[in-house]
Amino acid sequence: MSNGIAPDHVEAGGGSFQGAVRAMFDGIAPGYDRFNRYASLGMDEGWRRAAVRELGASSGRVLDIATGTGDLAFAAERAGAEVVGCDFAAEMIRIAASKATEDCARSAFHVGSAGDLPYAGGSFAGALSAFAMRNVRTILGPVASEMHRVLEPGGKVVILEFTEPSIAPLRWGHHLYTRVLIPRIGGWLTGSREPFDYLNRSIDEWLSPDEFADVLRAAGFDQVGYRLLSFGTVALHWGTRASGSD
Ligand SMILES: C[S@@+](CC[C@H](N)C(=O)[O-])C[C@H]1O[C@@H](n2cnc3c(N)ncnc32)[C@H](O)[C@@H]1O
C-alpha cells in the first residue's frame, strides 16, 4: 500500500462546490462503509462486482477514480488487476489504505483530483468509478476527458451511478426511500443528516443515463453503452478509448 501523492497535489478546480464536497466526504469517511451496506441493503457489493466483470480486468493496471474507502479497488484486485485508487478526500484515502488485508494488499491509494488526475497519459488498461460522477457534475467535461487521457488506446472505462427508475410506482418507492429513509439512516450512522440530504439532491440533479452516455462520447469514448441494475436504480456505463487515438 502507498499513499505517495501529497494532499497539496489536489487542485481546487470546480470552485467552492468541489471544496464543500471534499470537506463533506472527509467528515463522513469513518461511517461511510457502514452507511453503504445499510443504505444499499447490501447490494453495493454486487454492483461493484458487476462493474469489475464488465471491465473484464483479470490483469493489467486499473485506476479507480474517486475510490472513496477503496471497495471497488479491492473488488478489482480480487479479480486479478493491479489497482490504483485515487480520491481528493484524504480521510477517505487514509481509510482505504488502512483496509488492506493479507489477500488484498497490492492496491495503491493516492490523494488526487478527478479533474486533474496525477498520472501520465495512457497509463492504465482500464478505469473504474462508482457513485462519484454526481459529485463532479460541475466539472464533468474535464473529468470525462481525464478518464479518456489516462487510458491506453483500446482501454475501457466502467462507471456506476445512481439513477431514477423510469416506471412510475418504482420511482415513487425510490423517492420515499432516498428522501425519507436514507437521511435518517445516514444521520443515525454518522451523526449528521446534511450529507444525505445532499445525496438526494444530487440524484435529483443528475443526468439521465442517455445524457451521461453523450458526455462520454463527447470526451472521445467509443463503443459507449449502459445497462440498468436493481430495478433501474443504478446505471452501469462503459466506453472504450479508440485504438487509434493519441
Ligand atoms: C459517494 S463516494 C463513492 C466512493 C467509492 N467510489 C464507492 O463506491 O464507495 C464519492 C467519492 O467521490 C470523491 N470525489 C468527489 N469529487 C471528487 C473529485 N473532484 N476528485 C476526486 N474525488 C472526488 C469523494 O471524496 C468520495 O470519496
The ligand as an SDF file (V2000), in Angstrom:
LIG
                    3D

 27 29  0  0  0  0  0  0  0  0999 V2000
  -20.2090    8.5050   -2.9900 C   0  0  0  0  0  0  0  0  0  0  0  0
  -18.4910    8.4040   -2.7860 S   0  0  0  0  0  0  0  0  0  0  0  0
  -18.0870    6.9430   -3.6890 C   0  0  0  0  0  0  0  0  0  0  0  0
  -16.8160    6.2970   -3.2070 C   0  0  0  0  0  0  0  0  0  0  0  0
  -16.4860    4.9520   -3.8310 C   0  0  0  0  0  0  0  0  0  0  0  0
  -16.2300    5.0610   -5.2450 N   0  0  0  0  0  0  0  0  0  0  0  0
  -17.5710    3.9450   -3.5590 C   0  0  0  0  0  0  0  0  0  0  0  0
  -18.1160    3.3810   -4.4880 O   0  0  0  0  0  0  0  0  0  0  0  0
  -17.8590    3.7080   -2.3930 O   0  0  0  0  0  0  0  0  0  0  0  0
  -17.9070    9.6770   -3.8380 C   0  0  0  0  0  0  0  0  0  0  0  0
  -16.4060    9.8710   -3.7370 C   0  0  0  0  0  0  0  0  0  0  0  0
  -16.0300   10.7970   -4.7430 O   0  0  0  0  0  0  0  0  0  0  0  0
  -14.9550   11.5720   -4.2320 C   0  0  0  0  0  0  0  0  0  0  0  0
  -14.8430   12.7700   -5.0550 N   0  0  0  0  0  0  0  0  0  0  0  0
  -15.7980   13.6980   -5.2760 C   0  0  0  0  0  0  0  0  0  0  0  0
  -15.3330   14.6620   -6.0950 N   0  0  0  0  0  0  0  0  0  0  0  0
  -14.0580   14.3020   -6.4080 C   0  0  0  0  0  0  0  0  0  0  0  0
  -13.0340   14.8890   -7.2220 C   0  0  0  0  0  0  0  0  0  0  0  0
  -13.2360   16.0400   -7.8860 N   0  0  0  0  0  0  0  0  0  0  0  0
  -11.8460   14.2750   -7.3030 N   0  0  0  0  0  0  0  0  0  0  0  0
  -11.6160   13.1120   -6.6380 C   0  0  0  0  0  0  0  0  0  0  0  0
  -12.5260   12.5220   -5.8440 N   0  0  0  0  0  0  0  0  0  0  0  0
  -13.7420   13.1050   -5.7370 C   0  0  0  0  0  0  0  0  0  0  0  0
  -15.3600   11.8220   -2.7880 C   0  0  0  0  0  0  0  0  0  0  0  0
  -14.2870   12.2370   -1.9810 O   0  0  0  0  0  0  0  0  0  0  0  0
  -15.9230   10.4570   -2.4100 C   0  0  0  0  0  0  0  0  0  0  0  0
  -14.9440    9.6220   -1.8530 O   0  0  0  0  0  0  0  0  0  0  0  0
  1  2  1  0
  2  3  1  0
  2 10  1  0
  3  4  1  0
  4  5  1  0
  5  6  1  0
  5  7  1  0
  7  8  2  0
  7  9  1  0
 10 11  1  0
 11 12  1  0
 11 26  1  0
 12 13  1  0
 13 14  1  0
 13 24  1  0
 14 15  1  0
 14 23  1  0
 15 16  2  0
 16 17  1  0
 17 18  1  0
 17 23  2  0
 18 19  1  0
 18 20  2  0
 20 21  1  0
 21 22  2  0
 22 23  1  0
 24 25  1  0
 24 26  1  0
 26 27  1  0
M  CHG  2   2   1   9  -1
M  END
$$$$
